[in-house]
Amino acid sequence: MGIIHGILFVIFLISAVLLIVLVLFRPSEQGGGLGGVFGGGATDMTFGVKTTKIIDKIILVLATVFILFSVLSTLTSEAFLNKTTTDNTENTSE
């Protein structure tokens, strides 16, 4: 289970970092946002308005992956597995 937990944790970290970066650089409704600091305002002119819709979809997918892998990471953690097996052995011994 250690290898699976490690892989889940790496995917969890990657999705967290990507989610943070995309949310920070996402253009806001008022036209501001951190993306404008680095010239992000020009992307709307270059790539079109649909870029924000694509970024919103990517953020939604990354948020789903983040939540899913956080739950899976908890379910595969050794502390959670040890607690469940301990509870099960106590219930069967009674």
N, C-alpha and C positions, 0 to 999 in steps of 0.2 A: 504494500500500500504506500510505501514511502516514495516510490518513483511516480506513481499516479498523483499523489498529493503535490509533489514537486512540479510536475508538468502543469497541473491545475493552477498552482500558485504563480508560475511564470506567465501563463495566459492571463491570469487575473491582474498581474502587475502591468502587463503590456496594454490591456484594455483600459486600465485606470489611467495610465499616462496619456494614451491617445484620446480618451474621453476628456481629460483636463485640457489638453492642447486644443482640441476641436471646439470645446465650449468657449475657451478664451478667445479664439480667433474667429468665432462665428460673428458675423455682422449683426448688430442689434437692429431693432425696429426703427430707432431714431438715427441710424447711420453711424453711431459711434462704435465702441468696442475696442478691444486691444488689437484687433487686426488692422485697424486704421493707422496705428502707430508705425507699423512696418510696411505701409503701403498697401494694405488690404482693400482699400476702397477702389483701387484700380481693377481688382479682379472681377467686379460686377460688370465693368465696361468690357473687359477682355473676354470673359467666359460667359457672360449673360446672367440674367436674374435667376435662372434655374439652378445656379451653383448653390444658392442658399437652401433650396429645397433638397438638393443632393446631400449637403452637409447635415441638414436636419435628419434625413433618413439614416445617415451614417451614425449620427449621435444616438438615435433611437436604437439602432442595432448594437452599438457598443454599450449602451446602458443596459440592454437586455443581457448581453454577454457578461457584463460586470456582475449583475445581480445573480445570474445563473451560476457563474463560477464561484461566487462567494458562498452560495448555498452548498454547491458540490464540494468546495474546499472544507467547509464545516463538517459535512457528512463523512468525508474521507479522513478527517483528522484522527490521530491516534487517541486523543483524550476523549473524543465523542464515541469512538468505537469501543474503547475500554469501559466507559460508563455504561453503554448499552449492554455490553456482554456481562458486566457485573450485575446490573439490574436483572438481567435474564436469569443468571445463575442463582440470585437470591430468591427470585420468584419460584423457581423450580424446586429449590430445596425446602420450601415451606409445605 
